[in-house]
Amino acid sequence: MAFVEKPLKILAALAIGLLLSGLTAAAVLSFFIDPNAYKPQIIALVKEKTGRELQLPGEIDWSVFPRLGISTGRIVLNNTRDFPDRPFATVEKSEIIVKWLPLLRRQVQVSRIALQGLHLNLIKNNQGLVNWADLMALNQAEAGKNVDLDEARQAPEKNADARTDFAVNDVRLTQASLDWDNRQSGKRIEVRDLELKAENVAFEQPSIINASFRMTRAGAQPLHSFRIASELTVNRYFDSFNLTGFELNYLREDKTATARSLAASLKAADMTYDRVGQSMKMTGVMLDSGELHVGAELSGETMIDHPAVRGSVAIPRFNLAEYLLQAGLALPAMQNAKALTAVELQLNLLATAEGITLEKIAGRVDDTQVKGFASFRNFARPETDFDLQLDTLDADRYLPPQLKKEKPMTTPGIALAAALSKLPAETLKELDIDGNLSLSQLKINDLTLQDVRLRITGKQGEITSTQAIGRFYQGAYDGSLSLSLHDDDGAPLLSLHENMDRVRIEPLLKDLKGKSSMTGIMKLSSQLQGQGRTAKELKSSLNGKMDFQFRDAAVKGFNLQKIIDDVKALNKESAVLAPGGNEQTVFSEISGTAKLSQGLIQNDDLVADSSRFRMDGKGSANLNTDGLDYQLVTRLKKNRAAPADAEQFHSTPVVIHIGGTFGKPVYSLDVSALLTEKNKAKLEKLLDKNKEKVDKLLDKLDKKLGPGAGDLLKKIF
């Protein structure tokens, strides 16, 4: 074996000698050649390639043994002439170290790449030009010259021998920062303490990535902190990426007196992206922030040609009000302190470049279950479609407490118009919506509505809706609304048609006002026009007409028939005034029409029919003040000689004035209208015989019809 060992020893000695000679030569070169002498050439090369000025005020140093390395001091890359006030990038120190021996095996193994004190100034000027546009254009031009990666993938065997493996043991970015200055909008964002550490960076191998930074708007609170950790695997063609154990932690800190900190974390078990297949997949996605927990499974397709991401999202029950408070978004006071304390949601989503679609929505807000779908297209000018079904909604719990006692007379159509009108003018003009909303039961302003259906469409400032209530106090309601806005400074114009049929007025008034001054079955139709942003403004501007009818009605607070009977009792020698009983006046029907002008209802054809009298009336009702000013003329019916005979009336009218408000009407009797010469003579004859009864009647009139009624009779007599 000696004849074999000797040549091997000679070859080994020769190789070691050549290696030592090379290292010695490199050491001699590094000692005698100063890399700083090449600064002008480096600066000229950067100028040639980028058109930008490079400054190298710091020292350049290099080493050969035991590792090949180069380090620099301060480096400054200037902006273009459009941004002369600050440099584009500065680096305080940089270093790169490469291992010698792997180079002999066609492997580039970098021990360390480090940048310290990197600072970027990103700017958008008043004309909308950004200070990196030229670099992006240069990069795209260079990318066009590169080898086609798809071609390279198709011939891996051919390229295997020429391939150079690349690996970096340690990549460090320390004390880095970034400023974003948008001079068009006046917004400035500062990124500070940017740190990046990557270990074992190599193709087809998992690399450990850790990064952190802080971000805030210049001179403002709050401060946003981010920390990112994951294992990243990239193939050598840069068209397949995998993140395993991804975790992003976020902390918002606000040092103002009323603010609270907010923490959140986003995790994903596995995230993959395949450029060739244009696919993406995210599994085990979980967002946690206080009481909020969001789980998701997502996948994407055609991610280059036409990106589409779909998946499922689940949010277990949590306290939304408390979470928003922690996030610094305090809700306004509501009538129910437990409002928005139990919220949960499940849905499927589809997101594309054109919009987002939410399907199979199944959620709960407090005691309300929600189902349906919604879509939002065209983010520049949003278009919204929805079809939502709710079981039971108590809207009162979400209204401000002060509104609990302020319940003006209104209709579903006017309330809807007022809600829409509160939106900013620009929002209304840009609103593009087409949707359906149905509720099994809705409670609002203490009114209970069942089987509620709303269809609403809107585009370019023209909004229309149709609304129906299948069970509205044992009756039904339907209406249509048209809202138009073409003047930026003016309030929306509305046109409203509404119909109510077989509505029980007593429970309706009880729920709305707390008590009812009337019973019966109501039928109402109206055609109205108005302008305003609130229910009050809309009501004060209303113009139009309406028809109304009340069947089997009773007006509470006075008994007209009993008053008439008491007066008639004076004609009888033995008459005794009937004791007080049911203080209401019954009508078989009340009907009429009305015209509206600036919120004032004028009615001149009121007819109220009873079994023993007929009442004709005219007057006004003010929707702005709820005030009433009516005069009712009542005539007693004569007994018919035969059922087929025409209705006959006594000549003496009973005139009643109605004042006060819808909630508190005040009735008074015009006694002077009763006193024809014939009646006056009869009464004078009876006064002496029935003084005690008359005094009792006058006292009763004072109590029931208001102070002064008895005095008026005394003056007349």
C-alpha positions in Angstrom: 0.0 0.0 0.0 3.0 2.3 0.2 2.9 3.0 -3.5 -0.6 4.3 -3.0 -0.1 6.3 0.2 3.0 8.2 -1.1 1.2 9.8 -4.1 -1.8 10.7 -1.9 0.5 12.4 0.6 2.2 14.3 -2.2 -1.2 15.4 -3.6 -2.5 16.4 -0.2 0.7 18.4 0.5 0.4 20.1 -2.9 -3.2 21.0 -2.2 -2.4 22.4 1.2 0.5 24.3 -0.2 -1.7 25.8 -3.0 -4.4 26.8 -0.4 -1.9 28.4 1.9 -0.3 30.2 -1.0 -3.7 31.5 -2.1 -4.6 32.6 1.4 -1.2 34.2 1.9 -1.7 36.1 -1.4 -5.2 37.2 -0.4 -3.8 38.3 3.0 -1.0 40.3 1.3 -3.6 41.9 -1.1 -5.9 42.9 1.7 -2.9 44.4 3.5 -1.6 46.4 0.6 -4.8 47.2 -1.3 -7.2 49.8 0.4 -10.8 49.2 -0.7 -11.6 52.9 0.1 -9.5 53.8 -3.0 -12.4 52.3 -5.0 -15.1 54.6 -3.6 -15.2 56.9 -6.8 -15.8 53.8 -9.0 -18.5 52.5 -6.7 -20.2 56.0 -6.6 -20.0 56.2 -10.4 -21.5 52.7 -10.8 -24.5 53.6 -8.6 -25.0 56.8 -10.5 -24.9 55.0 -13.8 -27.3 52.3 -12.7 -29.8 54.4 -10.7 -29.2 58.0 -11.6 -28.8 58.8 -7.9 -25.9 60.2 -5.9 -24.2 57.8 -3.4 -22.1 59.1 -0.5 -19.6 56.9 1.3 -18.4 59.0 4.2 -17.7 55.9 6.3 -14.7 53.6 6.1 -14.8 50.4 4.0 -12.9 47.5 5.4 -12.4 43.9 4.2 -10.9 40.7 5.5 -9.8 37.4 3.9 -8.8 35.0 6.6 -10.2 33.1 8.3 -13.3 34.3 6.5 -14.0 36.5 3.5 -15.8 39.6 4.6 -16.4 43.3 3.9 -17.8 46.0 6.2 -18.7 49.6 5.7 -19.3 52.7 7.8 -22.0 55.3 7.0 -23.6 55.1 3.5 -26.0 57.7 2.1 -28.2 57.3 -1.0 -29.8 60.6 -2.0 -33.2 61.2 -3.5 -33.9 62.4 -7.0 -34.1 66.1 -7.8 -37.8 66.1 -7.1 -37.1 65.4 -3.4 -34.0 67.4 -2.6 -34.6 68.1 1.1 -33.6 64.7 2.6 -31.8 61.5 1.6 -33.7 58.4 0.4 -31.7 56.0 2.6 -28.9 56.0 5.1 -27.0 53.0 6.7 -24.7 53.5 9.7 -22.9 50.2 9.5 -23.0 47.1 7.3 -21.2 43.8 7.2 -21.2 40.6 5.1 -19.0 37.5 5.9 -18.7 34.5 3.6 -17.2 31.1 4.3 -14.2 30.0 2.2 -14.4 26.3 1.9 -18.1 25.9 0.7 -17.1 28.1 -2.3 -14.9 25.2 -3.5 -18.1 23.0 -3.6 -20.0 25.7 -5.6 -21.9 26.7 -2.4 -22.3 30.2 -1.1 -22.5 30.1 2.7 -22.8 33.5 4.2 -22.0 33.5 7.9 -23.5 36.9 8.5 -25.3 39.8 6.8 -25.9 42.8 9.0 -27.3 46.3 8.6 -27.3 48.7 11.5 -29.0 52.1 11.6 -30.9 51.8 8.3 -33.3 54.7 7.8 -35.7 55.1 4.8 -37.4 58.4 3.9 -40.5 57.5 1.8 -42.3 60.6 0.3 -45.3 61.4 -1.8 -45.2 65.0 -3.0 -48.1 67.3 -3.7 -48.3 66.1 -7.3 -48.7 62.5 -6.2 -45.2 61.4 -7.2 -43.4 59.0 -4.9 -39.6 59.0 -4.4 -39.1 55.3 -5.2 -40.9 55.3 -8.6 -37.6 55.4 -10.5 -36.2 52.5 -8.6 -39.3 50.4 -9.2 -39.1 51.1 -12.9 -35.4 50.1 -12.9 -36.2 46.9 -11.0 -38.9 46.0 -13.5 -36.6 46.6 -16.4 -33.9 44.4 -14.9 -36.5 41.7 -14.1 -37.4 41.5 -17.7 -33.8 40.4 -18.5 -33.8 37.6 -15.9 -34.1 33.9 -16.7 -37.7 32.7 -17.1 -38.3 30.8 -13.8 -41.0 28.6 -15.4 -38.4 27.6 -18.0 -35.9 26.8 -15.3 -38.4 24.7 -13.4 -39.0 22.6 -16.5 -35.4 21.6 -16.8 -34.0 21.0 -13.2 -31.7 18.2 -14.4 -30.1 20.4 -17.0 -29.4 23.2 -14.5 -28.4 20.9 -11.6 -24.6 20.9 -12.3 -24.5 24.7 -12.9 -26.6 25.5 -9.8 -25.0 27.3 -6.9 -26.5 26.6 -3.5 -26.9 29.6 -1.3 -27.3 29.9 2.5 -27.0 32.5 5.1 -26.5 31.6 8.8 -27.5 34.9 10.3 -29.3 38.0 8.9 -29.6 41.0 11.2 -31.3 44.3 10.7 -30.9 46.5 13.9 -31.9 50.0 14.9 -33.7 50.6 11.6 -36.4 53.2 11.0 -38.7 54.5 8.3 -40.6 57.8 7.7 -43.6 58.0 5.4 -44.5 61.6 4.5 -47.6 62.0 2.4 -47.6 65.6 1.5 -50.8 65.3 -0.5 -52.8 64.4 2.6 -50.6 65.9 5.2 -50.2 62.6 7.0 -46.9 61.4 8.4 -46.1 57.9 9.8 -43.0 57.0 11.7 -41.6 53.5 12.1 -39.0 53.1 14.8 -37.0 50.3 16.4 -37.3 48.1 13.4 -35.5 44.8 14.1 -35.2 41.7 12.0 -33.4 38.5 12.7 -33.4 35.5 10.3 -31.5 32.3 11.0 -30.5 29.5 8.6 -31.7 31.2 5.5 -31.5 28.6 2.7 -33.6 27.3 -0.2 -36.0 24.5 0.5 -35.2 24.7 4.3 -37.2 26.3 7.1 -35.7 29.6 8.2 -36.5 31.1 11.6 -37.8 34.7 11.2 -38.3 37.2 14.0 -39.1 40.9 13.5 -40.4 43.8 15.6 -41.1 47.5 15.1 -43.1 50.5 16.6 -45.3 52.8 14.5 -47.1 56.0 15.1 -48.4 59.1 13.4 -45.9 61.9 13.7 -46.5 63.9 16.9 -49.7 61.9 17.9 -50.9 59.1 20.0 -51.4 56.1 20.1 -48.2 54.1 19.6 -48.6 50.7 17.8 -46.1 47.9 18.5 -45.7 44.8 16.3 -43.8 41.5 16.9 -43.7 38.8 14.2 -42.3 35.2 14.5 -42.5 32.3 12.0 -40.7 29.6 10.1 -40.3 30.5 6.4 -39.5 28.0 3.6 -38.8 29.3 0.1 -37.9 27.3 -2.9 -34.9 28.3 -5.1 -37.3 29.7 -7.8 -39.1 32.0 -5.4 -42.5 30.7 -6.5 -43.4 28.6 -3.4 -43.6 30.0 0.1 -44.6 28.4 3.3 -45.0 29.9 6.8 -45.4 27.6 9.7 -46.3 28.6 13.2 -46.9 32.2 12.1 -47.6 34.6 15.0 -48.2 38.4 14.9 -48.6 40.2 18.2 -49.9 43.8 18.4 -50.1 46.3 21.2 -51.6 49.7 21.1 -50.4 52.1 23.8 -52.0 55.5 24.4 -50.8 57.7 27.1 -53.7 60.1 27.0 -55.8 60.2 30.2 -59.0 58.5 28.8 -57.4 56.0 26.5 -56.8 52.3 27.1 -54.2 49.9 25.8 -55.3 47.2 23.3 -53.5 43.9 22.6 -54.1 41.4 19.8 -52.5 38.4 18.3 -52.9 36.7 15.0 -51.8 33.1 14.6 -51.8 30.6 11.7 -50.8 27.0 11.9 -49.8 26.9 8.3 -49.7 29.4 5.4 -48.7 28.4 1.8 -48.5 30.2 -1.5 -47.8 28.5 -4.9 -47.1 31.0 -7.7 -47.2 28.4 -10.4 -50.6 27.0 -9.3 -51.7 30.5 -8.3 -53.0 29.1 -5.0 -52.9 30.1 -1.4 -54.0 28.3 1.8 -54.2 29.4 5.5 -55.2 26.9 8.2 -55.7 27.3 11.9 -56.0 31.1 11.6 -56.9 32.6 15.0 -57.2 36.3 16.0 -57.4 37.0 19.7 -57.9 40.3 21.3 -59.4 40.5 24.8 -62.8 38.8 24.7 -62.7 38.7 20.9 -61.7 35.4 19.3 -62.0 35.0 15.6 -61.2 31.6 13.9 -60.9 31.1 10.1 -59.9 28.6 7.4 -59.0 30.3 4.1 -57.9 29.3 0.6 -57.2 31.2 -2.5 -57.2 30.5 -6.2 -56.1 32.3 -9.4 -54.1 34.6 -7.1 -52.2 36.3 -10.0 -54.8 36.5 -12.8 -57.9 37.1 -10.7 -57.4 36.7 -7.0 -60.2 35.0 -5.1 -60.0 34.1 -1.4 -62.8 32.0 0.2 -63.3 30.4 3.5 -65.2 30.2 6.8 -65.1 32.6 9.7 -66.4 32.0 13.3 -66.6 34.4 16.2 -67.8 32.9 19.5 -70.0 34.9 21.8 -68.3 37.9 23.3 -69.0 41.3 24.9 -68.8 43.8 22.0 -69.6 46.9 24.1 -66.7 46.1 26.5 -64.3 45.3 23.6 -65.1 48.6 21.8 -64.5 50.4 25.1 -61.1 48.7 25.5 -60.3 49.7 21.9 -61.0 53.4 22.7 -64.4 53.4 20.8 -66.9 54.2 23.6 -70.5 53.6 22.6 -73.1 56.3 23.3 -75.4 55.7 26.2 -78.3 53.4 25.5 -81.6 52.6 27.2 -80.4 49.1 28.1 -77.1 48.8 29.9 -76.7 45.2 28.6 -77.0 46.2 24.9 -74.3 44.7 22.7 -72.9 42.5 25.4 -73.6 39.1 23.7 -72.5 39.0 20.1 -71.6 35.9 18.0 -71.2 35.3 14.3 -70.5 32.6 11.7 -70.2 33.1 7.9 -68.6 32.0 4.7 -66.7 34.7 2.8 -65.5 35.2 -0.8 -63.1 38.1 -1.3 -61.9 39.3 -4.8 -60.3 42.4 -6.1 -63.9 43.6 -6.9 -65.5 43.1 -3.6 -66.4 40.8 -0.6 -69.4 38.5 -0.3 -70.6 37.2 3.0 -72.7 34.1 2.7 -74.6 31.8 5.1 -74.5 34.5 7.8 -75.7 33.1 11.1 -75.3 35.2 14.2 -76.8 36.7 17.3 -76.8 40.2 18.7 -78.1 40.1 22.3 -81.5 38.4 21.9 -81.7 38.8 18.1 -80.8 36.0 15.7 -79.5 37.1 12.2 -79.4 35.1 9.0 -78.8 35.9 5.4 -76.1 37.2 3.1 -74.4 40.5 2.1 -72.0 41.6 -0.6 -69.9 44.7 -1.0 -68.5 45.4 -4.5 -66.4 48.1 -6.0 -64.4 49.5 -3.1 -63.9 52.9 -4.9 -67.7 53.4 -5.1 -69.2 50.7 -2.9 -72.2 48.8 -4.1 -74.1 46.9 -1.4 -76.5 44.0 -1.8 -78.1 42.2 1.2 -80.9 39.9 2.2 -81.1 39.6 6.0 -83.6 37.9 8.2 -84.0 38.8 11.9 -86.3 37.0 14.4 -86.9 39.5 17.2 -85.3 42.9 17.5 -85.9 45.3 20.5 -84.5 48.5 18.9 -85.4 50.5 22.0 -82.6 49.0 23.9 -80.1 50.7 21.5 -81.7 54.2 21.6 -80.4 57.0 23.7 -82.1 57.2 27.2 -83.5 60.7 26.6 -85.6 59.4 23.7 -87.5 57.0 25.9 -90.0 59.8 27.0 -89.8 61.8 23.8 -92.0 59.8 21.5 -93.7 62.2 19.0 -96.5 61.0 16.8 -95.0 59.6 13.6 -95.4 56.7 11.1 -93.0 54.0 10.0 -92.3 55.8 6.7 -91.5 59.1 8.3 -89.2 57.3 10.9 -87.4 55.6 8.0 -87.0 58.8 6.1 -85.7 60.6 9.2 -83.1 57.8 9.7 -81.9 58.0 6.1 -81.8 61.8 6.1 -79.4 61.8 9.0 -76.7 60.4 6.7 -74.2 62.9 5.3 -75.2 64.4 2.0 -72.2 62.9 0.2 -72.9 59.5 1.6 -76.5 59.6 0.3 -75.3 60.7 -3.1 -72.8 57.9 -3.3 -75.0 55.2 -1.8 -75.5 52.2 -4.1 -77.7 49.7 -2.4 -80.1 46.9 -3.1 -81.4 44.9 -0.2 -84.1 43.2 1.7 -84.6 43.1 5.5 -87.3 41.1 7.2 -88.1 40.8 10.9 -90.5 38.5 12.7 -91.0 41.1 15.4 -89.7 44.6 15.9 -90.1 46.8 19.0 -89.2 50.5 18.5 -90.4 53.5 20.5 -92.4 50.9 22.6 -94.4 50.0 19.4 -94.6 46.3 18.6 -94.6 45.4 14.9 -94.8 41.9 13.6 -93.9 40.4 10.2 -91.9 43.5 9.1 -90.5 43.6 5.5 -88.3 46.3 4.0 -86.9 46.5 0.5 -84.6 49.4 -0.3 -82.7 50.5 -3.4 -80.5 53.5 -4.0 -78.2 54.9 -6.6 -76.8 58.4 -7.3 -78.8 60.1 -4.6 -82.1 58.5 -5.5 -83.3 56.1 -2.8 -86.6 54.2 -2.8 -88.1 51.7 -0.4 -91.2 49.7 0.1 -92.1 48.7 3.6 -94.8 46.4 4.9 -96.0 45.3 8.4 -98.1 42.1 8.2 -99.4 42.5 11.8 -99.6 46.1 13.0 -101.8 46.2 16.1 -104.2 43.5 14.6 -104.1 45.3 11.3 -101.7 45.9 8.5 -99.4 48.6 7.1 -97.8 49.2 3.8 -95.9 52.1 2.3 -93.4 53.4 -0.1 -90.7 56.1 0.2 -88.7 58.0 -2.3 -85.8 60.1 -1.2 -83.9 62.4 -3.5 -80.8 64.5 -2.9 -79.3 66.6 -5.7 -78.2 69.7 -3.7 -75.1 69.3 -1.5 -76.4 72.0 0.9 -80.1 71.1 0.9 -81.9 68.5 3.0 -83.3 65.4 1.1 -86.6 65.7 -0.6 -89.1 62.9 0.1 -92.3 61.5 -1.3 -94.2 59.1 1.0 -97.2 57.0 0.5 -98.6 55.0 3.4 -101.7 52.9 4.1 -103.0 51.4 7.4 -106.0 49.1 7.6 -107.8 47.5 10.5 -105.4 49.0 13.1 -106.5 48.9 16.7 -106.0 52.5 17.9 -106.2 51.9 21.6 -103.2 49.6 22.1 -101.3 51.6 19.5 -101.8 54.8 21.5 -101.1 53.1 24.8 -97.7 51.8 23.6 -96.8 55.1 21.9 -98.0 57.5 24.6 -98.5 55.4 27.7 -102.3 55.9 27.7 -105.1 56.0 25.1 -107.8 58.6 24.7 -109.5 56.7 22.0 -110.6 53.2 21.0 -111.6 51.8 17.6 -110.4 50.4 14.3 -108.4 52.8 12.1 -108.0 53.0 8.4 -105.6 55.6 7.0 -104.0 56.5 3.7 -101.7 59.4 2.9 -99.7 60.9 0.1 -97.1 63.3 1.5 -94.1 65.3 0.4 -91.5 66.9 2.6 -87.9 67.9 3.2 -85.7 67.5 6.2 -83.0 65.5 8.1 -84.9 64.6 11.2 -88.4 63.5 12.0 -89.1 67.0 13.4 -87.9 68.7 10.3 -89.7 66.3 8.0 -93.0 66.7 9.9 -92.8 70.5 9.9 -92.4 70.5 6.1 -95.0 67.9 5.2 -97.5 68.7 2.4 -100.1 66.5 0.9 -103.4 64.8 1.7 -104.8 61.9 3.7 -108.0 60.0 4.2 -109.0 58.5 7.5 -111.7 56.4 9.0 -112.4 55.0 12.5 -115.0 52.3 13.0 -116.6 51.2 16.3 -114.8 54.1 18.0 -115.0 55.7 21.4 -113.4 59.0 22.4 -112.5 59.0 26.1 -112.7 61.8 28.6 -116.3 62.9 28.1 -119.7 61.4 27.5 -121.6 63.6 25.2 -124.8 61.5 25.3 -124.8 61.8 29.1 -124.4 65.6 29.0 -127.3 65.8 26.6 -129.4 63.5 28.9 -128.6 65.7 31.9 -129.7 68.8 30.1 -132.9 67.0 28.9 -133.6 65.9 32.5 -134.3 69.6 33.4 -137.5 69.4 31.4 -138.9 66.8 33.6 -140.3 67.7 37.0 -139.2 64.5 38.6 -136.0 64.1 36.7 -132.9 63.1 38.7 -129.4 63.7 37.2 -127.8 60.4 36.4 -124.7 59.6 38.4 -121.3 59.6 36.6 -120.4 56.4 34.7 -118.4 55.5 31.7 -116.9 58.8 30.5 -116.6 58.2 26.8 -118.5 59.0 23.7 -119.2 56.1 21.3 -119.3 56.4 17.5 -120.1 53.8 14.9 -117.8 55.7 12.4 -115.5 58.7 12.2 -114.3 59.7 8.8 -112.8 62.5 6.8 -110.1 63.9 4.6 -107.3 66.3 5.4 -104.8 68.5 3.6 -101.3 69.1 5.0 -99.2 72.2 4.6 -95.9 72.8 6.4 -96.9 70.1 9.0 -100.4 71.6 9.7 -103.3 69.2 9.1 -106.5 71.0 8.0 -109.7 69.0 8.0 -113.1 70.5 6.9 -115.2 67.4 6.4 -115.1 65.4 9.6 -118.2 63.2 10.1 -118.7 61.2 13.3 -121.8 59.1 13.5 -123.5 57.7 16.6 -126.7 55.9 17.2 -128.3 59.0 18.7 -126.5 61.9 17.2 -124.3 63.0 14.3 -121.2 65.1 14.6 -119.7 67.3 11.9 -116.4 69.0 12.5 -113.6 71.0 11.1 -110.3 72.4 12.4 -106.6 71.7 12.4 -103.9 69.5 14.1 -100.3 70.7 14.2 -97.8 68.0 13.8 -95.0 70.3 15.0 -96.6 70.9 18.4 -99.1 68.0 18.6 -101.7 70.8 19.1 -105.4 70.4 18.4 -107.9 73.1 17.4 -111.2 71.5 16.4 -114.8 72.4 16.5 -117.4 69.7 16.5 -121.1 70.4 15.8 -123.4 67.7 17.2 -127.1 67.3 16.3 -129.4 64.9 18.0 -131.2 62.4 15.8 -135.0 62.2 15.9 -136.7 58.9 16.2 -137.7 57.5 12.8 -141.3 56.9 12.1 -140.3 54.0 9.9 -136.9 52.3 9.4 -136.9 53.4 5.7 -137.4 57.1 6.6 -134.6 59.5 6.0 -132.5 60.6 9.1 -134.0 63.6 10.8 -132.2 65.9 13.3 -133.2 68.3 16.0 -132.6 71.9 15.2 -130.5 72.7 18.4 -126.8 72.0 17.9 -124.3 70.9 20.6 -121.0 72.6 19.8 -117.8 71.2 21.3 -114.3 72.6 21.0 -111.3 70.3 21.2 -108.0 71.7 22.2 -104.9 70.5 24.0 -102.7 67.9 22.3 -103.0 64.4 20.8 -101.8 63.0 24.1 -103.9 65.3 26.3 -107.0 66.5 24.5 -109.2 69.2 26.2 -112.9 69.3 25.5 -115.2 72.3 26.1 -118.9 72.8 25.4 -120.1 75.9 23.7 -123.2 76.4 25.8 -124.4 79.6 24.1 -125.1 77.6 21.0 -127.8 75.7 22.9 -129.7 78.8 23.8 -132.3 79.5 21.1 -135.2 81.8 22.2 -137.4 78.7 22.5 -134.9 76.8 24.7 -134.1 79.8 26.8 -137.8 80.4 27.7 -138.1 76.7 28.7 -135.0 76.9 30.8 -136.1 80.1 32.6 -139.4 78.5 33.5 -137.5 75.5 35.0 -134.9 77.4 36.9 -137.1 78.3 39.9 -138.4 74.7 40.2 -135.0 73.0 39.7 -132.4 75.3 41.2 -130.7 72.6 43.1 -130.5 70.3 40.1 -129.2 73.2 37.9 -126.5 74.1 40.4 -125.5 70.5 40.5 -125.3 70.3 36.7 -123.3 73.5 36.6 -120.8 72.1 39.0 -120.6 69.0 37.0 -120.0 70.9 33.8 -117.2 72.8 35.4 -115.5 69.6 36.4 -116.0 67.7 33.1 -115.9 70.4 30.5 -113.4 72.8 32.1 -113.6 75.9 34.4 -116.0 78.5 33.2 -118.7 76.4 31.7 -121.0 76.8 34.7 -120.3 80.5 35.0 -121.2 81.0 31.3 -124.6 79.4 31.9 -125.2 81.6 34.9 -124.4 84.7 33.0 -126.7 83.7 30.2 -129.6 83.0 32.6 
